[in-house]
Amino acid sequence: MRKSIILCLVLVFLASAASARPVDRDPSERLSLIDLVDSRSGRYYEGYSISRFPKSERRLQIPPDLVQDPLDKIYARPASYRYTVQPNDTLKKIARAHSTTVEFLKALNKITGSHLKAGQKLAIPVRVFSIEINKTLNRLYLKAGDVLIKEYPVSTGKSVAQTPLGIFLIQSRYPYPVWFHKGHIVPGGASDNFLGTRWLGFDKPQYGLHGTIFPELIGQSVSKGCVRMRNEDVEELYEFIPVGTMVVITEI
């Protein structure tokens, strides 16, 4: 009888200790980016889940001894597999089928035009990219799987609420995007086009990543909600970020 009572007390103590344990006590128990891939149901748009996301400044660190451009690694041909071009294949069709971009395929295979021959061998990239944006730090982190590839400075919304928190997908890609502003159409590439040289639009209307004509403001919270990048940086991302790429925006 005494043993049963002691056993019950031990179980009650363990249960209460488990329920009192902070969710984020062990970093290994936090949600990872991969855990969020299938989270499009909407429950992860709530603030509580975003607060559980591991802190960027602590977990995403570029090695200090890294001297070469970290993007060199993603253009390495060994990080790809061989594809045999079929009749009626096009670069656009192949890129879409393999979740990559025409620009990346051309760079990886040193293709200058757009013509392909049936039977031609192409290197197809196998890396799956994702983007994490930290509003507090005004930093964008490019990842391949769980590995940090590169960090970029960005500008986010001038108020806390303007750049949305959550998980989004890249839905559109445009070089030299047209800017529709207060009833006016500003042509792509124009000196007064605030969108800069590239647009990577989210699946949240009117929000996305884009360039800027005010590079001196990058790193500050000055935008109207979109995420601004230096033109050379967004052009770099544009080359290998396809439609469907996941973007996670946090403020921790």
C-alpha positions in Angstrom: 0.0 0.0 0.0 2.8 2.4 1.0 4.6 1.6 -2.3 1.5 2.5 -4.3 1.1 5.8 -2.5 4.8 6.7 -3.1 4.5 5.7 -6.7 1.4 8.0 -7.2 3.2 10.9 -5.6 6.2 10.4 -7.8 4.0 10.4 -10.9 2.2 13.5 -9.8 5.5 15.3 -9.3 6.8 14.3 -12.7 3.6 15.4 -14.4 3.6 18.8 -12.7 7.3 19.3 -13.6 6.8 18.5 -17.2 3.8 20.8 -17.5 5.8 23.6 -15.9 8.9 23.2 -18.1 9.3 26.2 -20.5 8.6 25.3 -24.2 12.0 26.8 -25.2 14.1 25.4 -22.5 15.9 23.0 -24.8 16.9 24.6 -28.2 16.6 21.2 -29.8 12.9 21.1 -29.0 12.2 24.3 -30.9 10.5 24.3 -34.3 13.0 24.2 -37.2 12.4 25.6 -40.6 11.8 22.1 -41.9 9.1 21.5 -39.3 7.2 24.5 -40.8 7.2 23.4 -44.4 3.8 21.8 -44.0 2.4 24.5 -41.8 0.3 26.3 -44.4 -2.9 25.6 -42.4 -2.6 29.0 -40.8 -1.9 28.0 -37.2 1.7 29.2 -37.5 0.6 32.7 -38.4 -0.1 33.2 -34.7 2.5 35.1 -32.6 3.1 32.3 -30.2 4.6 30.1 -32.8 6.8 32.8 -34.2 8.2 33.3 -30.7 9.2 29.7 -30.6 11.3 30.0 -33.8 15.1 29.8 -32.9 16.7 33.2 -32.7 18.5 34.1 -35.9 21.4 36.0 -34.4 22.2 33.0 -32.2 21.8 30.1 -34.6 22.7 31.6 -38.0 26.4 32.4 -38.0 28.7 32.7 -41.0 32.1 31.2 -40.1 34.6 34.1 -39.5 37.3 32.3 -41.6 35.1 32.2 -44.7 37.0 34.2 -47.3 35.4 33.1 -50.6 32.0 34.2 -51.7 29.6 31.7 -49.9 27.5 31.5 -53.1 30.3 29.7 -54.8 29.2 26.6 -53.1 25.7 26.7 -54.6 27.1 26.9 -58.1 29.3 23.8 -57.6 28.3 21.2 -60.1 28.8 18.3 -57.7 25.7 19.7 -55.9 23.5 18.6 -58.8 22.4 15.6 -60.8 22.5 15.0 -64.5 19.3 15.4 -66.6 19.0 14.3 -70.2 17.1 16.8 -72.4 14.0 15.3 -74.0 12.4 16.4 -77.3 10.4 19.6 -76.9 12.1 20.4 -73.6 12.7 24.1 -72.9 14.8 25.7 -70.1 11.6 27.1 -68.7 9.9 23.7 -68.7 12.9 22.0 -67.1 13.3 24.7 -64.5 9.6 24.5 -63.5 9.7 20.7 -63.3 12.7 20.8 -61.0 11.8 23.8 -58.8 14.6 26.0 -59.9 15.1 29.0 -62.3 16.1 29.4 -65.9 18.8 31.8 -64.7 20.3 29.2 -62.4 20.2 26.5 -65.0 22.0 28.7 -67.5 24.7 29.7 -65.0 25.2 26.2 -63.8 25.5 24.8 -67.3 27.3 27.8 -68.9 24.5 28.3 -71.4 24.5 31.7 -73.1 21.4 31.3 -75.3 18.1 29.4 -74.8 18.4 26.6 -77.4 18.6 23.0 -76.2 19.3 19.7 -78.0 17.5 16.4 -77.3 20.0 14.2 -75.5 22.0 17.1 -74.1 23.1 16.6 -70.5 22.3 19.3 -68.0 23.3 19.7 -64.4 20.2 20.2 -62.3 20.6 21.8 -58.8 19.3 19.7 -56.0 19.4 22.3 -53.1 16.2 23.6 -51.7 16.5 27.2 -50.6 14.6 29.1 -48.0 14.7 32.6 -46.7 14.4 33.9 -43.1 14.0 37.7 -42.4 14.5 39.2 -39.0 12.6 42.5 -38.7 14.4 43.5 -35.5 17.9 43.0 -36.9 16.9 44.0 -40.5 18.7 41.0 -41.8 17.8 38.3 -44.4 19.3 34.8 -44.1 19.5 32.6 -47.2 19.5 28.9 -46.3 19.9 25.7 -48.2 18.3 23.0 -46.1 19.5 23.7 -42.6 22.7 25.4 -43.7 23.2 29.1 -43.8 24.5 30.2 -47.1 24.6 34.0 -46.9 23.3 37.0 -44.8 22.1 40.3 -46.3 21.1 43.6 -44.8 17.5 44.7 -45.6 15.0 47.4 -44.8 11.6 46.5 -43.4 8.5 48.4 -42.4 8.8 51.7 -40.6 6.3 50.5 -37.9 6.1 47.1 -36.2 2.9 46.1 -37.9 3.8 47.0 -41.5 6.0 44.1 -42.5 3.9 41.0 -41.8 5.1 38.2 -39.6 4.6 34.6 -40.7 5.4 32.1 -43.4 5.0 33.0 -47.0 5.9 31.6 -50.4 7.5 33.4 -53.3 4.7 33.6 -55.8 6.0 35.9 -58.6 9.3 37.0 -60.1 9.9 40.0 -62.2 13.1 41.7 -63.5 12.8 45.5 -63.6 9.2 45.5 -62.2 6.7 48.2 -63.1 5.7 50.3 -60.1 2.0 51.3 -59.7 2.0 54.3 -57.4 -1.0 56.5 -56.6 -2.6 56.0 -60.0 0.7 56.5 -61.9 2.7 53.8 -63.7 6.4 54.0 -63.3 8.2 51.9 -65.9 10.6 49.2 -64.8 14.2 50.5 -64.7 13.2 54.1 -64.4 15.3 56.3 -62.1 12.3 57.1 -59.9 11.0 53.5 -59.6 11.2 52.6 -55.9 11.1 48.8 -56.6 14.6 48.8 -58.0 15.8 46.1 -60.4 14.0 42.9 -59.2 10.8 41.8 -57.6 10.2 38.6 -55.6 6.5 38.7 -54.6 5.0 36.9 -51.7 1.7 35.0 -51.7 0.4 37.9 -49.6 -0.8 40.5 -52.1 1.3 43.7 -52.4 4.2 42.3 -50.3 7.5 41.0 -51.4 11.3 41.5 -51.7 12.5 44.1 -54.1 15.4 46.4 -54.9 15.7 50.1 -54.1 16.9 53.5 -55.4 17.8 54.4 -51.8 20.7 52.0 -50.9 21.8 54.3 -48.2 18.7 53.4 -46.2 19.3 49.7 -46.2 19.5 48.3 -42.7 16.8 50.8 -41.4 13.1 50.3 -40.8 11.8 52.7 -43.4 9.6 50.8 -45.9 5.9 50.7 -46.2 5.8 46.9 -45.5 7.9 45.3 -48.2 11.4 44.1 -47.7 14.0 46.2 -49.5 17.4 45.0 -50.6 20.3 46.6 -52.4 19.8 46.1 -56.1 23.0 43.9 -56.4 21.8 41.7 -53.6 18.3 41.1 -54.8 19.7 40.5 -58.3 21.9 37.8 -56.7 19.0 36.1 -55.0 16.7 36.4 -58.0 19.0 34.2 -60.1 18.4 31.0 -58.0 15.2 31.7 -55.9 12.3 30.0 -57.7 8.5 30.5 -57.3 7.5 28.4 -54.3 10.5 29.3 -52.1 9.5 29.6 -48.4 10.0 32.9 -46.6 9.8 33.1 -42.8 9.5 36.6 -41.3 10.2 37.0 -37.5 10.9 39.8 -35.2 13.0 38.1 -32.6 
